[in-house]
Amino acid sequence: MTNKPSRIVSGMRPTGKLHLGHYFGVLKNWVKLQEEFESFFFIADWHALTTKYNQTDDMKQNVEDVLLDWLASGINPEKSTVYLQSLVPQTAQLHIYLSMITPQNWVERDPTLKDLAKIMKDKQENISNLSYGLFGYPVLMSADIMLFNSNYVPVGIDQVAHVELTRDIARRFNNIYNVNFFNEPEPKLTQIPLLKGLDGNKMGKSFNNDIKISDTDEITEKKFKTAITDRNRIRRDDKGNPDNCEVVYDYWKIFGTKDEQEEICMGCTSASIGCAECKKRLTSKINEYMAPIRQKRAELQKQPSLLKDIIYDGSKKAQIKAQEVLDGVEKAVKMYK
């Protein structure tokens, strides 16, 4: 459509404060990509309603918490368009047009919906209880991506199916209306380190096994004391094996230097360093790394008017870009204007 730099778009649902898995798996990559691409990052509050439509008391706070974590991590509204999904009505308008041309079986093949249907079946719940909004969210997600005719979508491997559906819908739109309007966006896979939760499972708020970006040093230290180590190392003088240390040694690979990793490895295998001391050292490294991010977040939290300005200014900017695409869609569909 234009000769501007390639565009990327990505978003997150506002379900609460973000954790270190979000930071290392997503935000660090976004911060890098915003230097290379015309970037659009959105807080997906409509998507949050697909599963929490009756739990909206914390929506405003959750939106602000996500924004605070983004800004503190380095997302720059001067370089990227940061917006709130519900403040860009063109998203819903494009969703309507796309929903008209998307076959139902395309939506039904979405892996997330399949998993949800299996869970409901296992619980002996009626699949028909899925809301219309939840059933149609894959098309809404495609609208998010196509709203700016994006070239790339930074995602993890588990999200590639959503991008493939978007490519199919874009291709179908172009074929039906005999135009070459929409790009077929490509997934831009992120090299996400497997940052596990403190119990060795996937890190998540609902599992109560995460360290949040906004946690204090004291809370981080308290939480990390519960992190699992080599289960075969029972006593202090038992020799350990870092390869069996599902959580702690993997964290050292992220927060420690190569020399520090080697020192910890030797200390573990020779039993000269105990697990408690190892975790204490690592907690200090985590807190040292996160200190400037947490300090910036605390400063921004004192400026609620600034947060509101960023949301509204970014959403207005997004509306302008989105309207350009929507105008092209309505022209292709030959809507009355």
Secondary structure, 3 states (H helix, E strand, C coil): CCCCCCEEEEEECCCCCCEHHHHHHHHHHHHHHCCCCEEEEEECHHHHHHHHCCCCCCHHHHHHHHHHHHHHHCCCCCCEEEEEHHHCCHHHHHHHHHHHHCCHHHHHCCHHHHHHHHHHHHCCCCHHHCCHHHHCHHHHHHHHHHCCCCCEEEECHHHHHHHHHHHHHHHHHHHHCCCCCCCCCEEEECCCCCCECCCCCECCHHHCCCCECCCCHHHHHHHHCCCCCCCCCCCCCCCCCHHHCCCHHHHHHHHCCHHHHHHHHHHHHHCCCCHHHHHHHHHHHHHHHHHHHHHHHHHHHCCHHHHHHHHHHHHHHHHHHHHHHHHHHHHHHCCCC
